[in-house]
Amino acid sequence: MYREVQNIFGRVFYRIEYNSAANIVEAEWQGAATQQDLRNAVVAGLEVHERTHCAYRLNDNTGFSGPWADSVAWLEEEWLPRAHAAGIRYLAHVARAGSFGEQAGEAMLRGRIGSQIEVALFFNRPAAFKWLTQKQGEQAAGPGARGLPTRQAKACHKGPKPLRECSAA
């Protein structure tokens, strides 16, 4: 399943696809968008998850320059309930260092989204993809497979190695 969303200028700024081979929904943001454009894209992304019930999402913001940080409150109120109902449990958020995307990812990690969905931040897509496949392996092995329940700690990845551990709350 594949979807694209255009911004008010008629340019595709959001692509989302269910990668059935990896069992990961991959979203890519590019260019710029208004707050309404963002909301339209988020709804399109939710529809992909609602149809696939995929628990794993890779959200790549490295090519995007939009106002993500201002959207976190809306995401918590509108997106989170639908995302949780659609089965999203793991969100790998990829952003450029020092960008709005990084700020939004940190806000999601610390806020209501991070309390209901395991969120990890990355500066590169391959590390994010690897983290999601590791989470799949942990889930297949069962709770406590690595000695800890999966919700006890969250790694905040800024690259291939964790920089710090975050509390689950």
C-alpha positions in Angstrom: 0.0 0.0 0.0 1.4 3.4 -1.1 0.1 6.9 -0.7 1.4 10.4 -1.6 0.2 13.8 -0.3 0.7 17.1 -2.0 1.2 20.5 -0.3 -0.7 23.6 -1.2 1.8 24.2 -4.0 0.9 20.9 -5.7 4.2 19.2 -4.8 4.5 15.8 -3.2 5.9 16.4 0.3 4.8 13.1 2.0 5.1 9.5 0.9 4.1 6.6 2.9 4.3 2.9 2.1 3.8 -0.4 3.8 6.9 -2.5 3.3 5.3 -5.9 3.6 8.6 -7.8 3.3 9.9 -5.9 6.4 6.5 -5.4 8.1 7.3 -1.7 8.5 5.4 1.3 7.4 7.9 3.8 6.0 7.0 7.5 5.8 9.1 10.2 4.2 8.6 13.9 4.5 10.2 16.3 2.0 10.2 20.0 1.3 7.8 22.3 3.2 4.1 22.2 4.1 1.5 24.2 6.0 -0.1 23.0 9.2 -3.2 21.8 7.2 -0.9 20.0 4.8 0.7 18.2 7.8 -2.7 17.2 9.1 -3.7 15.8 5.7 -0.5 13.8 5.5 -0.9 12.5 9.0 -4.5 11.3 8.2 -3.3 9.6 5.1 -0.6 7.8 7.1 -3.1 6.7 9.7 -5.2 5.1 6.9 -2.2 3.0 5.9 -1.8 1.8 9.5 -5.5 1.2 9.9 -5.5 -1.0 6.8 -2.3 -2.9 7.7 -2.4 -2.9 11.5 1.4 -2.7 11.3 3.0 -2.0 14.7 6.3 -0.6 13.3 6.7 2.9 11.8 9.7 4.6 10.3 9.1 8.4 10.1 11.9 10.1 8.0 12.0 13.9 8.4 15.5 14.5 7.1 14.3 16.2 3.9 11.5 18.2 5.6 11.6 21.8 6.8 8.1 22.2 8.2 6.9 23.3 11.6 6.7 19.9 13.3 7.3 21.2 16.8 4.1 23.2 16.7 2.1 20.1 15.7 3.0 17.8 18.6 -0.1 19.0 20.7 -2.4 18.2 17.8 -0.6 14.8 17.2 -1.2 14.0 20.9 -4.9 14.8 20.8 -5.9 13.7 17.3 -3.3 11.3 15.9 -2.3 9.3 19.0 -5.7 7.7 19.8 -6.1 6.5 16.2 -2.4 5.5 15.9 -2.8 3.4 19.0 -6.0 1.8 17.8 -4.4 1.1 14.5 -1.7 -0.9 16.3 1.3 1.4 16.1 3.6 0.5 19.0 7.1 1.4 17.7 8.0 4.7 16.1 11.5 5.3 14.7 11.7 9.1 14.1 14.6 10.2 11.8 15.6 13.9 11.7 18.5 16.2 11.0 20.5 17.4 14.0 19.2 20.7 15.2 16.1 20.7 13.0 12.4 21.2 13.8 12.1 17.4 13.1 14.5 16.7 15.9 12.7 19.0 18.3 9.4 17.4 17.5 10.8 13.9 18.0 12.1 14.9 21.4 8.7 16.3 22.3 7.0 13.1 21.2 9.4 11.0 23.2 8.8 13.0 26.4 5.1 13.6 26.0 1.9 11.5 25.7 3.0 9.9 22.5 6.1 8.4 24.1 4.1 7.2 27.0 1.9 5.0 24.8 4.2 4.2 21.8 7.9 3.3 22.1 9.7 6.2 20.3 13.4 6.3 19.3 15.2 9.2 17.7 17.8 8.8 14.9 20.0 10.9 12.7 20.0 8.2 9.9 17.5 6.0 8.3 19.5 2.7 8.3 19.9 2.8 12.1 16.2 3.5 12.5 15.3 0.6 10.3 17.7 -1.7 12.2 16.1 -0.6 15.5 12.6 -1.5 14.2 13.7 -4.9 13.0 15.4 -5.5 16.4 12.0 -4.7 18.1 10.3 -7.2 15.8 12.8 -9.8 17.0 12.2 -8.9 20.6 8.5 -9.2 20.2 8.8 -12.6 18.4 11.0 -13.8 21.3 8.4 -12.7 23.9 8.4 -10.2 26.8 11.5 -10.1 28.8 13.6 -11.8 26.1 16.5 -9.4 26.7 16.0 -9.4 30.5 13.7 -6.4 30.6 10.0 -5.9 29.8 9.9 -3.9 26.5 8.2 -0.9 28.0 10.7 -0.5 30.9 13.2 1.6 29.0 13.5 3.4 25.7 16.7 4.1 23.8 17.0 7.6 22.4 19.2 6.9 19.3 21.0 9.8 17.7 22.8 7.5 15.3 24.0 3.9 15.3 24.6 3.8 19.1 22.3 4.9 21.9 23.3 8.2 23.5 21.2 7.9 26.6 18.4 5.9 28.2 15.0 7.6 28.7 12.4 6.8 31.3 9.3 4.9 30.1 7.0 7.6 31.6 
